[in-house]
Amino acid sequence: MDKISIDKVKQAVEIIQSSGNIVAFTGAGASTESNIPDFRSAGGLYGVGGRNRYKYPPEYMLSYTFFIDNPRDFFDYYRNNLVYRDARPNDCHKALSRLEEAGKLKAVVTQNIDGLHQAAGSKTVYELHGSIYRNYCMKCRKSFSLDYVMDQGKPVPLCDACGGIVRPDVVLYEEALDENVLASAISAVRKAEVLLVIGSSLVVYPAAGIINYYRGNKMILINKTATPYDWSADIVINGSAGAVMREITPGICDEILDEI
């Protein structure tokens, strides 16, 4: 990091040290260091690399309409582009888990569906767009594991009880966010003293709009590129999520956990 970034990291450390009510809002950039591609970078799912193999744009292939009309193509795209079973939590996920364990982080609000926050040990996680690890039959509502969806050996996974289509419990385009998850996420953000925004372009609504409910005055925004909310953040650090969080948290977490 250059000198300006180092100064910003020091400021972020001071803010985190002095707060006991932090909420994190994370996007795809929080998981790229776990080898999960983001959406809007050049190599992301919505970039050039994400369109080469399919005749439809990813936004359409991840819509409810496309899922209903073309379930075979939907699951081909979904299995090959949105599910990474070998992914492991990176330093960003681990740092947030440690902050929660230290009693400083109250919740993680995430746009991600990869379950890596929970895998790192985070307990209070609001998944705005659902999770690949929850799946259910559209007919009888029976629950299924991710392995069932991935390994059944059928182009479209079918329920072993009634034969209905088993779909992932993820929010597709044209679908609304879960009202209870959304309400909990808004409440957490509204009550937060410090808001850590990590790895999100903040252009996907309604999820990005949750930032508008923040009432504090200590927003730290960590992202590789500029966002529409940079102007409202107290500190903007342009860098990868894991690298920045590794700089911000180790000393803080070690010191606090030693006292518990």
HUGIFEN-V586758 format. One record per pair of residues at least 24 apart in sequence whose ideal C-beta (glycine too) atoms are under 10 Angstrom apart, sorted by the first residue. I is the first residue (numbers start at 1). J is the second residue. Records with the same first field share a line. If there is no record, write none. Layout:
I->J ; J
//
This chain:
1->237 ; 238 ; 239 ; 243 ; 244 ; 247
4->237 ; 238
5->236 ; 237 ; 238 ; 239 ; 244 ; 247
6->237 ; 247
7->235
8->220 ; 222 ; 234 ; 235 ; 236 ; 237 ; 238 ; 239 ; 244 ; 247 ; 248
9->220 ; 222 ; 235 ; 237 ; 239 ; 244 ; 247 ; 248
10->235 ; 247 ; 248
11->218 ; 220 ; 234 ; 235 ; 237
12->194 ; 196 ; 218 ; 220 ; 222 ; 234 ; 235 ; 237 ; 244 ; 245 ; 247 ; 248 ; 249 ; 252
13->247 ; 248 ; 249 ; 251 ; 252
14->252
15->193 ; 194 ; 196 ; 218 ; 219 ; 220 ; 234 ; 235 ; 248
16->99 ; 102 ; 104 ; 105 ; 194 ; 196 ; 218 ; 220 ; 248 ; 249 ; 252 ; 253
17->104 ; 248 ; 251 ; 252 ; 255 ; 256
18->104 ; 193 ; 194 ; 218
19->99 ; 104 ; 105 ; 192 ; 193 ; 194 ; 216 ; 218
20->102 ; 103 ; 104 ; 105 ; 106 ; 193 ; 194 ; 256
21->103 ; 104 ; 105 ; 106 ; 107 ; 188 ; 191 ; 192 ; 193 ; 194 ; 216
22->96 ; 99 ; 100 ; 104 ; 105 ; 106 ; 107 ; 108 ; 192 ; 193 ; 194 ; 195 ; 196 ; 216 ; 218 ; 220
23->105 ; 106 ; 107 ; 108 ; 109 ; 124 ; 126 ; 185 ; 187 ; 188 ; 189 ; 190 ; 191 ; 192 ; 193 ; 194 ; 195 ; 196 ; 197 ; 210 ; 214 ; 216
24->92 ; 95 ; 96 ; 99 ; 100 ; 105 ; 106 ; 107 ; 108 ; 109 ; 110 ; 117 ; 122 ; 125 ; 188 ; 189 ; 192 ; 194 ; 195 ; 196 ; 197 ; 198 ; 199 ; 220 ; 222 ; 245
25->107 ; 108 ; 109 ; 110 ; 111 ; 126 ; 128 ; 185 ; 188 ; 189 ; 192 ; 195 ; 196 ; 197 ; 198 ; 199 ; 200 ; 202 ; 207 ; 208 ; 210 ; 211 ; 214 ; 219 ; 221
26->92 ; 93 ; 96 ; 108 ; 109 ; 110 ; 111 ; 112 ; 116 ; 117 ; 125 ; 128 ; 196 ; 197 ; 198 ; 199 ; 200 ; 222 ; 241
27->110 ; 111 ; 112 ; 128 ; 197 ; 198 ; 199 ; 200 ; 201 ; 202 ; 203 ; 204 ; 207 ; 208 ; 223 ; 227 ; 241
28->110 ; 111 ; 112 ; 113 ; 114 ; 199 ; 200 ; 201 ; 204 ; 241
29->92 ; 111 ; 112 ; 198 ; 199 ; 200 ; 201 ; 222 ; 223 ; 224 ; 225 ; 239 ; 240 ; 241 ; 242
30->89 ; 90 ; 92 ; 93 ; 96 ; 108 ; 110 ; 111 ; 112 ; 114 ; 116 ; 117 ; 198 ; 199 ; 200 ; 222 ; 223 ; 240 ; 241 ; 242 ; 245
31->84 ; 87 ; 89 ; 90 ; 92 ; 93 ; 110 ; 112 ; 113 ; 114 ; 115 ; 116 ; 117 ; 199 ; 241 ; 242
32->90 ; 92 ; 199 ; 224 ; 240 ; 241 ; 242
33->87 ; 89 ; 90 ; 91 ; 92 ; 93 ; 199 ; 240 ; 241 ; 242 ; 243 ; 245 ; 246
34->84 ; 86 ; 87 ; 88 ; 89 ; 90 ; 91 ; 92 ; 93 ; 112 ; 114 ; 116 ; 119 ; 120 ; 241 ; 242
35->84 ; 86 ; 87 ; 88 ; 90
36->82 ; 83 ; 84 ; 87 ; 90 ; 112 ; 113 ; 114 ; 116
37->81 ; 82 ; 84
38->112 ; 199 ; 200 ; 201 ; 224
39->111 ; 201 ; 203 ; 204
40->201 ; 203 ; 204 ; 225
41->201 ; 224 ; 225
44->201
45->77 ; 81 ; 82
50->77 ; 81
53->77 ; 80 ; 81
54->80 ; 81
58->82 ; 173
59->173
60->173
61->172 ; 173
62->170 ; 171 ; 172 ; 173 ; 174
63->172 ; 173 ; 174 ; 175
64->167 ; 171 ; 172 ; 173 ; 174 ; 175
65->172 ; 173 ; 174
66->172 ; 173 ; 174
67->165 ; 167 ; 168 ; 172 ; 173 ; 174 ; 175
68->138 ; 165 ; 167 ; 172 ; 174
70->156
71->155 ; 156 ; 157 ; 165 ; 167
72->154 ; 155 ; 156
73->155 ; 156
74->155 ; 156 ; 165 ; 167 ; 168 ; 172
75->149 ; 150 ; 154 ; 155 ; 156 ; 157 ; 165 ; 166 ; 167 ; 168
76->155 ; 156
78->132 ; 149 ; 150 ; 167 ; 168 ; 170 ; 172
79->132 ; 149 ; 150 ; 155 ; 157 ; 168
82->113 ; 114 ; 132 ; 168 ; 170
83->113 ; 114 ; 132 ; 133 ; 146 ; 149 ; 150 ; 168
84->114 ; 116 ; 132
85->114 ; 132 ; 133 ; 146 ; 147 ; 150 ; 151
87->114 ; 115 ; 116 ; 119
88->116 ; 119 ; 120
89->114 ; 115 ; 116 ; 117 ; 118 ; 119 ; 120 ; 121 ; 122 ; 242
90->116 ; 120 ; 240 ; 241 ; 242 ; 243 ; 245 ; 246
91->120 ; 240 ; 241 ; 242 ; 243 ; 244 ; 245 ; 246 ; 247 ; 249 ; 250
92->116 ; 117 ; 120 ; 198 ; 199 ; 222 ; 240 ; 241 ; 242 ; 243 ; 244 ; 245 ; 246 ; 249
93->117 ; 118 ; 119 ; 120 ; 121 ; 122 ; 198 ; 241 ; 242 ; 245
94->119 ; 120 ; 121 ; 122 ; 242 ; 245 ; 246 ; 249 ; 250 ; 253
95->120 ; 196 ; 198 ; 241 ; 242 ; 244 ; 245 ; 246 ; 247 ; 248 ; 249 ; 250 ; 252 ; 253
96->120 ; 121 ; 122 ; 125 ; 196 ; 198 ; 241 ; 245 ; 249
97->121 ; 122 ; 123 ; 125 ; 253
98->122 ; 245 ; 249 ; 250 ; 252 ; 253 ; 254 ; 256 ; 257
99->196 ; 245 ; 248 ; 249 ; 252 ; 253 ; 256
100->124 ; 125 ; 253
101->253 ; 256 ; 257 ; 260
102->249 ; 252 ; 253 ; 254 ; 255 ; 256 ; 257 ; 258 ; 259 ; 260
103->256 ; 257 ; 259 ; 260
104->193 ; 194 ; 249 ; 252 ; 253 ; 256
105->192 ; 194 ; 196 ; 249
106->188 ; 191 ; 192 ; 193 ; 194
107->184 ; 185 ; 187 ; 188 ; 189 ; 191 ; 192
108->185 ; 188 ; 196 ; 198
109->181 ; 182 ; 184 ; 185 ; 186 ; 188 ; 189 ; 192 ; 195 ; 197 ; 207 ; 210 ; 211
110->185 ; 198 ; 199 ; 200 ; 207
111->171 ; 199 ; 200 ; 201 ; 202 ; 204 ; 207 ; 208 ; 210
112->199 ; 200
113->168 ; 169 ; 170 ; 171
115->146
124->184 ; 188
125->181 ; 185
126->178 ; 180 ; 181 ; 182 ; 183 ; 184 ; 185 ; 186 ; 187 ; 188 ; 189 ; 210
127->169 ; 170 ; 171 ; 177 ; 178 ; 181 ; 185
128->171 ; 177 ; 178 ; 181 ; 182 ; 185 ; 204 ; 206 ; 207 ; 208 ; 210
129->169 ; 170 ; 171 ; 172 ; 175 ; 177 ; 178 ; 181 ; 204 ; 207
130->168 ; 169 ; 170 ; 171 ; 172 ; 175 ; 177 ; 178 ; 181
131->168 ; 169 ; 170
132->168 ; 169 ; 170
133->168 ; 169
134->168 ; 169 ; 170
135->166 ; 167 ; 168 ; 169 ; 170
136->164 ; 165 ; 166 ; 167 ; 168 ; 169
137->161 ; 162 ; 163 ; 164 ; 165 ; 166 ; 167
138->162 ; 164 ; 165 ; 166 ; 167
139->163 ; 164 ; 165 ; 166
140->164
142->166
143->169
144->168 ; 169
171->207
176->206
177->206 ; 207 ; 210
182->206 ; 207 ; 209 ; 210
185->210 ; 213
186->210 ; 212 ; 213 ; 214
187->213
188->213
189->213 ; 214 ; 215 ; 216
190->214 ; 215 ; 216
191->215 ; 216
192->216 ; 218 ; 219
193->217 ; 218
194->218 ; 219 ; 220 ; 234
195->219 ; 220 ; 221 ; 233 ; 234
196->220 ; 221 ; 222 ; 235 ; 245 ; 248
197->221 ; 222 ; 223 ; 227 ; 229 ; 230 ; 232 ; 233 ; 236
198->222 ; 223 ; 237 ; 241 ; 242 ; 244 ; 245
199->223 ; 224 ; 240 ; 241 ; 242 ; 244 ; 245
200->227 ; 229 ; 241
201->225 ; 226 ; 227 ; 228 ; 229
202->226 ; 227 ; 228 ; 229 ; 230
203->227 ; 228 ; 229
220->244 ; 248
222->248
//
